[in-house]
Amino acid sequence: MKNPTLIKGTLVKRYQRFLVNIRLENGKTITAACPNTGSMKSCSEPGSPVLMSRDDNPNRKFPFTWEMTQVNNVWVGINTSVPNKLIHRAVKKGQIPELTGYSNIQTEVKYGENSRIDLLLSNGEKRCYVEIKSVTLVEDKIAYFPDAVSTRGQKHLAELKNVVEQGHRAVLLFLVQRNDAEFFKPETAIDPDFAAGLKDASEHGVEILVYLANVSIEEITLGKSIPFALE
């Protein structure tokens, strides 16, 4: 995925969850939208280099959107809408071996209890439900999810289990929006219920995939898959 023209800045502070103050290269400080509802642990340190996109739609209150931050000289994508778009394109191009063999791809299809699946792959009666999660937290080359308690994520695990019970495939795909991780684990210290639910879902047939993203100023592309442990 090619990035739009991105604007450089320096993070001043994140506040009210969806807003961030960023100092531009000309010294002016602006308010930008933060498209990430997590805690953004390790990715929102004041003084960090950041990149923003700009949308001059007059209906927008804040034209700037925070897109990336630099952590230990690594660019990290923090926009949680990016993984769905990237994985959708990758599946269409056959770049994810585990998700090939389907002739039809749908997005945001209703399922479960008032939920929408990120991708529904099908081929005749054959169905595969794919839920995608964005990961930004990496410590000592280990990627962790979630970075905040995720009751929504817990709900998705239960609904994916139900999909398997109905005789379909269910896949939970974690996209790490950076390329400096070598392993993945659920973050038990932050959300033990999600961690326990992930292990239970896996034991009941929900498939787990973890992929890295190659994040740069110019583009974000799908990287390699990495191993994981659920303990």
MOJO-V548476 format. One record per pair of residues at least 24 apart in sequence whose C-alpha atoms are under 8 Angstrom apart, sorted by the first residue. I is the first residue (numbers start at 1). J is the second residue. Records with the same first field share a line. If there is no record, write none. Layout:
I=J  J
This chain:
1=86  219  220  221
2=218  219  220
3=217  218  219  220
4=53
5=53
6=51  52  53  54  217
7=51  52  53  54
8=49  50  51  52
9=49  50  51  52
10=46  47  48  49  50
11=44  45  46  47  48  49  50
12=46  47
13=44  45  46
14=44
20=66
31=62  64
32=62  63  64  65  66
33=62  63  64  65  66
34=65  66  79
35=65  66  67  78  79  80  81
36=78  79  80
38=146  147  148
39=147  148
40=136  137  147
41=137  147
42=71  137
43=69  70  71  76  136  137
44=69
74=178  179  180
75=178  215  216  217
76=136  177  178  215
77=136  177  178  215
78=136  177
80=134
83=132  133  134  175  177
84=118  132
86=220  221  222
87=222
88=119
90=222
112=159
113=159
126=168
127=168  169
128=168  169  170  171
129=160  163  168  169  170  171
130=170  171  172  173
131=156  170  171  172  173
132=172  173  174  175
133=172  173  174  175
134=174  175  176  177
135=174  175  176  177
136=176  177  178
138=180  181
140=181
141=180  181  182  183
142=181  182  183  184  185
143=176  181  182  183  184  185
144=184  185  186  187
145=185  186  187
146=186  187  190  191
147=187  190
148=190  191
149=190  191  194
150=191  194
151=194
153=194
154=193  194  197
157=197  198  201
158=197  201
160=201  206
161=201  204  205  206
164=204  205  206
169=206  207
170=205  206  207
171=206  207  208  209
172=206  207  208  209
173=208  209  210  211
174=208  209  210  211
175=210  211  212  213
176=210  211  212  213
177=212  213  214  215
178=212  213  214  215
179=212  213  214  215  223
181=212
182=226  227
183=226  227  228  229
184=210  226  227  228  229
185=228  229  230  231
186=229  230
195=230
198=230
199=230  231
